[in-house]
Amino acid sequence: MLPVTVQADRLALHELTRASAAELQDGGDGGWVWAPGGPHEGSRFAAGKMLAGMETGRHRDGWGAYVMVRTEDDRAIGGIGFHGPPEDGRVEIGYDLAESARGHGYATESVRALTAWALAQPDVETVYATTDEDNTASQRVLERAGFRRIGDTPRPIGGREAQHLFERNLFEPNLFEHNRD
């Protein structure tokens, strides 16, 4: 199957291939020209998780890591994707941006587009995300993308902060009536 591409207003979200994921994981550019500050370590980590899923047979096409590519200049500006295939109608989304691309609404646009794609799939009813308590920028992205905070995850062992839990449900109206950042 060909890698999935999801179009957004100013971006194209390109699913990583095995080769591009391996190159990103190994410190390369994955075949893209990146905006200053990219790729972020989160994109490299996601590429490695996707490769691990491919090795174990857990990966499903469409449910891995994507690169956000700005259409005006064909520059990769960040990563977005899923933490694995859907389970029980739910799938987790995550994202990061090169510092030079922050503050322009790209994360919100990407989250909206990939969430809409996921909710259009027959086995997904809910897309969810977690953020660190102090990551207010990411929380604002999720809220502008139509997610709502539904609670917190327990404080993990090892003293790390609890996480805020957000979700977007298929049955909630007005997915895209939130302002762009």
C-alpha positions as CSV (number, residue, x, y, z in Angstrom):
1,M,0.0,0.0,0.0
2,L,1.2,3.5,-0.8
3,P,1.9,5.9,2.2
4,V,-1.1,8.0,3.2
5,T,-1.0,11.8,2.4
6,V,-3.5,14.0,4.2
7,Q,-4.0,17.5,2.7
8,A,-4.6,20.5,5.0
9,D,-5.0,24.2,4.0
10,R,-1.3,25.1,3.9
11,L,0.3,21.7,4.6
12,A,0.6,18.2,3.3
13,L,1.0,15.4,5.9
14,H,3.0,12.6,4.4
15,E,3.2,9.2,6.2
16,L,6.7,8.0,6.6
17,T,7.9,5.0,4.6
18,R,10.2,2.4,6.2
19,A,13.2,4.1,4.5
20,S,12.3,7.6,5.6
21,A,11.6,6.5,9.1
22,A,14.9,4.6,9.3
23,E,16.8,7.7,8.1
24,L,15.1,10.0,10.5
25,Q,15.7,7.6,13.4
26,D,19.4,7.4,12.5
27,G,19.8,11.3,12.6
28,G,19.1,12.1,8.9
29,D,16.5,14.2,7.2
30,G,14.2,11.4,6.1
31,G,14.3,12.7,2.5
32,W,12.9,16.2,3.3
33,V,14.4,19.7,3.4
34,W,13.6,20.9,6.9
35,A,12.8,24.4,8.2
36,P,15.4,25.7,10.7
37,G,15.3,23.7,14.0
38,G,13.9,20.5,12.5
39,P,13.5,17.7,12.7
40,H,12.6,17.7,16.3
41,E,13.6,14.8,18.6
42,G,10.0,13.8,18.9
43,S,9.9,13.2,15.1
44,R,12.9,11.0,15.4
45,F,11.5,9.1,18.3
46,A,8.2,8.6,16.5
47,A,10.0,7.3,13.4
48,G,11.8,4.7,15.7
49,K,8.5,3.6,17.3
50,M,7.0,3.2,13.8
51,L,9.9,1.0,12.7
52,A,9.6,-1.1,15.9
53,G,5.9,-1.6,15.1
54,M,6.8,-2.7,11.6
55,E,9.3,-5.2,13.0
56,T,6.7,-6.7,15.5
57,G,3.8,-6.7,13.0
58,R,1.9,-4.2,15.2
59,H,2.1,-1.3,12.6
60,R,-0.9,-0.7,10.3
61,D,-0.6,1.6,7.2
62,G,-2.0,5.0,8.0
63,W,-1.5,4.7,11.7
64,G,2.1,5.7,12.0
65,A,4.2,8.9,11.8
66,Y,3.8,11.7,9.3
67,V,5.9,14.7,8.3
68,M,4.2,18.1,8.1
69,V,5.3,19.7,4.8
70,R,4.5,23.4,4.2
71,T,3.2,23.7,0.6
72,E,4.4,27.2,0.0
73,D,8.1,26.2,0.1
74,D,8.0,22.4,0.3
75,R,9.8,22.5,3.7
76,A,9.2,19.9,6.4
77,I,8.3,21.8,9.6
78,G,7.4,19.0,12.1
79,G,6.0,15.6,12.8
80,I,2.6,14.3,13.6
81,G,1.0,10.9,13.9
82,F,-0.4,8.2,15.9
83,H,1.1,6.2,18.8
84,G,-0.2,3.0,17.1
85,P,-3.3,1.6,15.4
86,P,-6.7,2.2,17.0
87,E,-7.8,0.0,19.9
88,D,-11.4,-0.2,21.0
89,G,-12.3,2.7,18.8
90,R,-9.6,5.0,20.2
91,V,-6.3,6.3,18.8
92,E,-3.7,8.6,20.3
93,I,-2.2,11.5,18.3
94,G,1.0,13.4,19.0
95,Y,2.9,16.1,17.2
96,D,5.9,18.5,17.3
97,L,7.2,21.4,15.4
98,A,10.5,22.9,14.4
99,E,10.9,26.1,16.6
100,S,11.0,28.3,13.5
101,A,7.5,27.1,12.5
102,R,5.8,27.7,15.9
103,G,3.2,30.3,16.3
104,H,1.8,30.2,12.8
105,G,-1.2,27.8,13.4
106,Y,0.5,24.8,11.6
107,A,0.1,22.5,14.6
108,T,-3.6,23.3,14.9
109,E,-4.1,22.8,11.2
110,S,-2.3,19.5,11.2
111,V,-4.1,18.1,14.3
112,R,-7.4,19.1,12.7
113,A,-6.6,17.4,9.4
114,L,-5.2,14.2,10.8
115,T,-8.0,14.0,13.4
116,A,-10.6,14.4,10.6
117,W,-8.9,11.6,8.6
118,A,-8.8,9.3,11.7
119,L,-12.5,9.9,12.5
120,A,-13.4,9.1,8.9
121,Q,-12.0,5.6,9.3
122,P,-14.5,2.9,10.2
123,D,-12.7,1.7,13.4
124,V,-12.2,5.1,15.1
125,E,-14.7,7.0,17.3
126,T,-12.3,9.0,19.5
127,V,-8.9,10.6,19.0
128,Y,-7.1,11.5,22.2
129,A,-3.8,13.3,23.2
130,T,-1.9,13.9,26.4
131,T,0.2,16.9,27.3
132,D,2.5,17.8,30.2
133,E,0.8,20.0,32.8
134,D,3.0,22.9,31.9
135,N,2.8,22.6,28.1
136,T,0.1,25.3,27.7
137,A,1.0,25.8,24.0
138,S,0.2,22.2,23.2
139,Q,-3.0,22.4,25.2
140,R,-4.1,25.5,23.3
141,V,-3.4,23.7,20.0
142,L,-5.7,20.8,21.0
143,E,-8.4,23.1,22.2
144,R,-8.3,25.1,18.9
145,A,-8.5,21.8,17.0
146,G,-11.8,20.9,18.7
147,F,-10.5,18.7,21.5
148,R,-11.7,19.0,25.1
149,R,-9.9,18.3,28.3
150,I,-11.5,15.3,30.0
151,G,-9.2,14.9,32.9
152,D,-5.7,13.9,33.9
153,T,-3.7,10.7,33.7
154,P,-2.2,9.4,37.0
155,R,1.2,10.7,38.0
156,P,3.6,8.1,36.5
157,I,6.2,6.2,38.7
158,G,9.5,8.1,38.7
159,G,8.1,11.5,39.7
160,R,7.2,12.8,36.2
161,E,4.3,15.2,36.0
162,A,0.8,14.0,35.6
163,Q,-0.5,14.6,32.0
164,H,-3.7,16.4,30.9
165,L,-5.9,14.2,28.8
166,F,-7.8,15.6,25.8
167,E,-10.1,14.0,23.3
168,R,-12.1,14.6,20.2
169,N,-15.1,12.3,19.6
170,L,-16.8,11.4,16.3
171,F,-20.2,12.2,17.8
172,E,-19.4,15.7,18.9
173,P,-20.5,18.4,16.4
174,N,-18.5,21.4,15.2
175,L,-15.0,19.8,14.8
176,F,-13.6,22.8,12.9
177,E,-15.4,25.8,14.4
178,H,-12.4,26.8,16.5
179,N,-10.1,29.7,15.6
180,R,-6.7,29.2,14.0
181,D,-3.8,30.2,16.3
